[in-house]
Amino acid sequence: MSLPSKFFFLFSLVIIFGCQEQKEVPDLTVTEKYKPTEAIEQKASNSITRIKPVRYRIKEGHVSYAYSGIQRGTEEMYFSDYGMLEIKFTETVRDNPFSGSEEKISLITFMSDSAIYVVDKTTMNARKIDNSLLFESAQESASLDLNEVAENMYRDRGGFIETQEEIAGVQCDRWYIESTKTKEWRHKGIMLNTLVDLPRNFVKVEATAIDTISALPEGIFELPENVNVQDGMSMKRWIEELSKPVERRKVFDIRNQESN
């Protein structure tokens, strides 16, 4: 599997299993605030002269998620610029498969074009990750559409669309990826539901609400001033290290990462 292909699957696992403080999982009553954005999506997906990739076929929005299974809690995700500017606030408790103990971790994950900042809110320490691999992956699409690249990668790995289902009030394609035994519900490039079966447990991340109408909060894409940012390994190296079983434990704990 090429590095661009590994990027989509392994980075999603980093976000799911990567460190996260306990908060009650909300009731899954949908707060529906969704508006079709066909004109925006058409422009984004067809503009082959765009100099930056397109992750989502919706320009901006806010999605709320609930985690269940081995990791439990909530996540709030805000995005703009078709997903090239994104911030996630994750508050979960997870069962550490390596120590057998329960961890309470609070994260901010901020992505801006070719950089990702992973902030541990318990220490306010952050790692800056070179995400230029995202731009390399986008070159596989004439329109720099990363959703197209991801779906082609799924098909190459035996994936197919089983059916369409409604998540948080919107229609999603339910993908089944044979090689990893995972299911993903995707809406215009946005992952709204993920189910990963583990030997004795599972991880489920499900959207409880999506809002593409309301204005985003002012300053939402600004990191706290007291964050201590250090350079970490590049995304390409991170994926390479995740492919090594001996190194996987070190990489999943951002507090023990070595600088690049």
C-alpha positions as CSV (number, residue, x, y, z in Angstrom):
1,M,0.0,0.0,0.0
2,S,1.4,3.4,-0.9
3,L,2.0,6.1,1.7
4,P,-0.9,8.3,0.4
5,S,-3.2,5.3,0.8
6,K,-2.0,4.5,4.2
7,F,-2.5,8.2,5.2
8,F,-6.3,8.0,5.1
9,F,-6.6,4.8,7.1
10,L,-3.8,5.1,9.6
11,F,-4.4,8.8,10.4
12,S,-8.0,8.0,11.2
13,L,-6.8,5.4,13.6
14,V,-4.5,8.0,15.2
15,I,-7.5,10.3,15.8
16,I,-9.6,7.4,17.2
17,F,-7.0,5.8,19.4
18,G,-4.8,8.8,19.9
19,C,-4.8,10.2,23.4
20,Q,-8.0,11.7,24.7
21,E,-11.1,13.8,29.9
22,Q,-14.3,12.2,30.8
23,K,-17.5,13.7,29.7
24,E,-20.9,12.2,29.6
25,V,-21.9,10.9,26.2
26,P,-24.9,13.0,25.0
27,D,-28.3,11.6,24.0
28,L,-28.3,10.9,20.3
29,T,-31.3,13.1,19.6
30,V,-30.4,14.9,16.3
31,T,-30.2,18.6,16.2
32,E,-30.7,19.0,12.4
33,K,-29.3,22.2,10.9
34,Y,-28.4,21.2,7.4
35,K,-28.6,23.1,4.1
36,P,-27.7,21.6,0.7
37,T,-24.7,23.3,-0.9
38,E,-24.8,22.0,-4.4
39,A,-23.3,25.1,-6.0
40,I,-20.5,25.2,-3.6
41,E,-19.8,21.5,-3.9
42,Q,-19.9,21.6,-7.7
43,K,-17.4,24.5,-7.7
44,A,-15.1,22.7,-5.2
45,S,-15.1,19.3,-6.9
46,N,-14.7,20.6,-10.5
47,S,-12.2,23.4,-10.0
48,I,-9.0,21.7,-11.4
49,T,-7.2,25.1,-11.2
50,R,-7.6,25.2,-7.4
51,I,-4.1,25.4,-5.8
52,K,-5.2,23.6,-2.6
53,P,-6.9,20.3,-2.1
54,V,-10.5,19.8,-1.3
55,R,-11.3,17.4,1.7
56,Y,-15.0,18.0,1.9
57,R,-17.6,19.0,-0.7
58,I,-19.1,21.4,1.8
59,K,-17.4,24.7,2.5
60,E,-17.7,25.0,6.3
61,G,-19.7,23.6,9.2
62,H,-19.8,22.1,12.7
63,V,-20.2,18.5,13.5
64,S,-20.8,16.9,17.0
65,Y,-19.7,13.3,17.6
66,A,-20.1,10.7,20.3
67,Y,-17.5,8.0,21.0
68,S,-18.5,4.6,22.4
69,G,-16.8,1.2,22.9
70,I,-13.2,1.1,24.0
71,Q,-13.2,4.9,23.9
72,R,-16.1,7.0,25.3
73,G,-16.9,10.7,25.2
74,T,-17.5,13.5,22.8
75,E,-15.9,15.6,20.1
76,E,-16.7,18.9,18.5
77,M,-15.3,19.5,15.0
78,Y,-15.4,22.8,13.1
79,F,-14.1,23.2,9.5
80,S,-13.8,25.8,6.8
81,D,-12.2,26.1,3.3
82,Y,-13.7,22.7,2.3
83,G,-11.9,21.0,5.2
84,M,-8.5,22.4,4.7
85,L,-8.9,24.4,7.9
86,E,-10.2,22.2,10.8
87,I,-10.2,22.0,14.6
88,K,-11.4,19.2,16.9
89,F,-12.0,19.4,20.6
90,T,-12.0,15.8,21.9
91,E,-13.0,14.9,25.5
92,T,-12.9,11.1,26.1
93,V,-11.9,8.3,28.4
94,R,-10.3,5.3,26.8
95,D,-9.1,1.9,27.8
96,N,-5.4,1.7,27.1
97,P,-4.8,-1.6,25.3
98,F,-1.1,-1.6,26.3
99,S,-1.4,-0.8,30.1
100,G,-4.8,-2.2,30.8
101,S,-5.8,1.0,32.6
102,E,-8.3,3.7,31.9
103,E,-7.0,7.1,30.6
104,K,-8.7,10.5,30.7
105,I,-7.2,12.7,28.1
106,S,-8.3,16.0,26.5
107,L,-7.1,17.0,23.0
108,I,-7.2,19.8,20.6
109,T,-6.4,18.7,17.0
110,F,-5.9,21.7,14.7
111,M,-5.2,21.3,10.9
112,S,-4.3,24.2,8.7
113,D,-3.2,23.2,5.2
114,S,0.1,21.4,5.5
115,A,0.4,21.5,9.3
116,I,-1.3,19.6,12.1
117,Y,-1.1,20.6,15.8
118,V,-1.9,18.0,18.4
119,V,-2.4,19.7,21.8
120,D,-2.6,17.8,25.1
121,K,-4.8,20.2,27.2
122,T,-3.6,18.6,30.4
123,T,-0.1,19.9,29.9
124,M,-0.8,22.5,27.0
125,N,2.1,20.9,25.2
126,A,1.7,20.4,21.4
127,R,3.3,18.7,18.6
128,K,3.4,20.2,15.1
129,I,3.2,17.6,12.4
130,D,4.2,18.2,8.8
131,N,1.1,17.2,6.8
132,S,2.5,17.9,3.3
133,L,1.6,14.2,2.5
134,L,-2.0,15.4,2.2
135,F,-1.0,17.5,-0.8
136,E,0.9,14.6,-2.3
137,S,-2.2,12.4,-2.0
138,A,-4.3,15.1,-3.7
139,Q,-2.3,14.8,-6.9
140,E,-4.0,11.5,-7.5
141,S,-7.1,13.5,-8.4
142,A,-7.3,15.9,-11.3
143,S,-9.5,18.2,-9.3
144,L,-7.4,17.8,-6.1
145,D,-10.5,16.1,-4.5
146,L,-9.2,14.1,-1.5
147,N,-12.6,12.5,-1.1
148,E,-12.2,11.0,-4.6
149,V,-8.7,9.8,-3.7
150,A,-10.0,8.2,-0.5
151,E,-12.9,6.4,-2.2
152,N,-10.5,5.0,-4.9
153,M,-8.2,3.8,-2.1
154,Y,-11.1,2.0,-0.4
155,R,-12.0,0.3,-3.7
156,D,-8.4,-0.8,-4.2
157,R,-8.6,-2.4,-0.8
158,G,-11.8,-4.3,-1.5
159,G,-14.1,-1.6,-0.2
160,F,-17.6,-1.0,-1.6
161,I,-20.7,1.0,-0.8
162,E,-23.2,-1.4,0.9
163,T,-26.1,1.0,1.1
164,Q,-27.1,4.5,2.0
165,E,-28.2,5.4,5.5
166,E,-29.2,8.5,7.4
167,I,-26.8,9.9,10.1
168,A,-27.6,13.1,12.0
169,G,-30.3,13.9,9.4
170,V,-28.2,13.6,6.2
171,Q,-27.8,10.7,3.7
172,C,-24.5,8.9,3.9
173,D,-22.8,6.2,1.8
174,R,-22.1,3.2,4.1
175,W,-18.7,1.8,3.0
176,Y,-17.4,-1.6,4.0
177,I,-13.6,-2.1,3.7
178,E,-13.0,-5.8,3.5
179,S,-9.2,-5.7,4.3
180,T,-9.7,-4.0,7.6
181,K,-13.2,-5.2,8.5
182,T,-14.3,-1.6,9.1
183,K,-17.5,0.3,8.2
184,E,-17.5,4.1,7.5
185,W,-20.5,6.3,6.8
186,R,-19.4,9.2,4.6
187,H,-21.3,12.3,3.6
188,K,-19.7,14.5,0.9
189,G,-16.3,13.5,2.2
190,I,-17.1,14.0,5.8
191,M,-16.9,10.9,7.9
192,L,-20.0,10.9,10.1
193,N,-19.8,7.4,11.5
194,T,-17.0,4.9,11.9
195,L,-17.1,1.4,13.4
196,V,-13.9,-0.6,14.0
197,D,-14.3,-4.1,15.3
198,L,-11.5,-5.2,17.7
199,P,-10.8,-8.7,19.0
200,R,-12.7,-8.2,22.2
201,N,-14.2,-4.7,21.8
202,F,-15.1,-2.0,19.3
203,V,-14.7,1.7,18.6
204,K,-17.6,3.7,17.3
205,V,-17.5,7.4,16.5
206,E,-21.0,8.7,15.4
207,A,-22.1,12.2,14.4
208,T,-25.0,13.4,16.6
209,A,-25.5,16.8,14.8
210,I,-24.3,18.6,11.7
211,D,-24.7,22.3,11.1
212,T,-23.8,23.9,7.8
213,I,-25.9,27.0,8.2
214,S,-24.9,28.9,11.4
215,A,-21.8,31.2,11.4
216,L,-18.8,29.6,13.0
217,P,-17.7,31.0,16.4
218,E,-15.3,33.9,16.1
219,G,-11.7,32.9,16.7
220,I,-12.6,29.1,16.7
221,F,-9.5,28.3,14.7
222,E,-7.1,30.0,17.1
223,L,-5.0,27.9,19.5
224,P,-4.7,29.0,23.2
225,E,-1.9,31.5,23.7
226,N,-0.2,29.3,26.4
227,V,0.3,26.3,24.1
228,N,3.9,25.2,24.0
229,V,4.5,24.0,20.4
230,Q,7.4,21.7,19.5
231,D,8.2,20.2,16.1
232,G,7.3,16.6,15.8
233,M,7.8,13.9,13.1
234,S,6.3,14.4,9.7
235,M,3.1,12.6,8.8
236,K,5.0,10.5,6.4
237,R,7.3,9.3,9.1
238,W,4.5,8.9,11.6
239,I,2.7,6.5,9.2
240,E,5.9,4.6,8.6
241,E,6.4,4.2,12.4
242,L,2.8,3.1,12.8
243,S,3.5,0.3,10.4
244,K,6.1,-1.1,12.8
245,P,4.4,-3.0,15.7
246,V,7.3,-2.3,18.0
247,E,7.0,1.4,17.5
248,R,3.2,1.7,17.5
249,R,2.9,2.1,21.3
250,K,5.3,5.0,21.3
251,V,3.6,6.8,18.4
252,F,0.1,6.5,19.9
253,D,1.2,8.4,23.0
254,I,1.9,12.0,21.8
255,R,3.5,12.8,25.1
256,N,6.3,10.4,24.5
257,Q,7.0,11.3,20.8
258,E,10.5,12.1,19.8
259,S,11.1,15.2,17.8
260,N,11.8,14.8,14.1
